[in-house]
Amino acid sequence: MLPGFLRDTGKANYKSDLKKIYSTIRYARSKAIFSGDAHSVWFDIETGAYWLEGHDKMKLSPGSSFLKVEVVRIKEEDTKVKRIDFNSDGSTTGGRITVAKGDETAVIEVNPFDSKVVIK
């Protein structure tokens, strides 16, 4: 069993991962609106990396992983690398990113109808 401070550090890192993903998605939407160009956030399920197109890759903290990344598309891409797109008007393809660490699981949802991002 891990000492309490190690468990707390792991939980803090997991929550930090969720906040960073949330912020990256929100930033992509804002960047699309203010630049007038479409922007995407990419998720690599196998490596635990995610990134805003044209920026450095970020990785989930050790022990965290993407359980599932679902994107809403007419034709679903058959790949381990998925993306959520934002258009210049702020609209999005939408999606659900499931992140896990140990027995904790959270879902970050991007609503395709109103572009709201929530962590559940």
C-alpha positions in Angstrom: 0.0 0.0 0.0 1.3 3.5 -0.8 1.8 6.1 1.9 -0.9 8.7 2.0 1.2 11.5 0.5 2.0 9.4 -2.6 -1.7 8.6 -3.1 -2.5 12.3 -2.8 0.2 13.3 -5.3 -1.2 10.7 -7.8 -4.7 12.1 -7.4 -3.5 15.7 -7.8 -1.6 14.7 -10.9 -4.8 13.0 -12.3 -6.9 16.1 -11.6 -4.2 18.3 -13.2 -4.3 16.1 -16.3 -8.1 16.6 -16.5 -7.8 20.4 -16.1 -5.0 20.6 -18.7 -7.0 18.6 -21.3 -10.1 20.8 -20.6 -8.0 24.0 -21.0 -6.4 22.7 -24.2 -9.8 22.0 -25.7 -11.2 25.4 -24.6 -8.1 27.1 -26.0 -8.5 25.4 -29.4 -12.1 26.7 -29.6 -11.0 30.3 -28.7 -8.1 30.1 -31.1 -10.4 29.0 -33.9 -12.8 31.9 -33.3 -10.2 34.6 -32.9 -8.0 33.5 -35.7 -10.8 32.7 -38.2 -9.2 29.3 -38.9 -10.2 25.8 -37.9 -8.1 24.2 -35.1 -8.0 20.7 -33.8 -7.0 18.9 -30.6 -5.4 15.5 -31.2 -5.4 12.5 -28.8 -3.0 9.5 -29.1 -4.6 6.8 -27.2 -1.6 4.5 -27.2 1.0 7.0 -25.9 -1.2 9.1 -23.7 -0.2 12.2 -25.6 -2.5 15.1 -26.7 -1.8 18.3 -28.4 -3.2 21.4 -30.1 -2.4 21.3 -33.8 0.9 23.2 -34.3 2.0 22.9 -30.7 4.1 20.5 -28.7 2.7 17.3 -27.5 1.7 17.0 -23.8 1.6 13.7 -22.0 -0.7 12.4 -19.3 1.0 11.9 -15.9 2.4 8.4 -15.1 -0.4 6.0 -14.3 -3.0 8.0 -16.2 -4.3 6.8 -19.5 -6.9 7.5 -22.2 -9.4 4.7 -21.9 -11.5 5.8 -24.8 -11.6 8.8 -27.2 -14.9 9.1 -29.2 -15.4 11.8 -31.7 -18.6 12.6 -33.6 -18.0 12.3 -37.3 -20.0 11.2 -40.4 -17.2 8.6 -41.0 -15.4 7.5 -37.9 -11.7 7.4 -38.3 -10.2 3.9 -37.7 -7.1 5.0 -35.9 -5.6 5.3 -32.4 -5.1 9.0 -33.0 -8.3 10.9 -32.8 -9.1 14.6 -33.0 -11.8 17.1 -32.0 -12.1 19.9 -34.5 -13.3 23.5 -34.0 -14.4 25.8 -36.8 -14.0 29.5 -37.0 -17.5 30.1 -35.8 -16.8 28.0 -32.6 -18.8 25.0 -33.7 -17.2 21.6 -33.2 -17.3 18.0 -34.1 -17.8 17.2 -30.4 -16.4 14.2 -28.6 -15.9 12.3 -25.3 -12.5 11.7 -23.8 -12.4 9.1 -21.0 -9.3 9.4 -18.8 -8.5 6.9 -16.0 -6.0 6.5 -13.2 -6.3 3.4 -11.1 -9.9 3.0 -10.1 -10.8 6.6 -11.0 -12.4 7.5 -14.3 -13.6 10.8 -15.7 -15.1 11.9 -19.0 -14.5 15.2 -20.7 -17.4 15.9 -23.0 -17.4 18.4 -25.9 -21.0 19.0 -26.9 -21.4 19.1 -30.7 -24.5 21.4 -30.4 -23.3 24.2 -28.2 -19.5 23.5 -27.9 -19.6 23.4 -24.1 -16.9 21.4 -22.4 -17.6 19.6 -19.2 -15.8 17.2 -16.9 -18.0 14.4 -15.5 
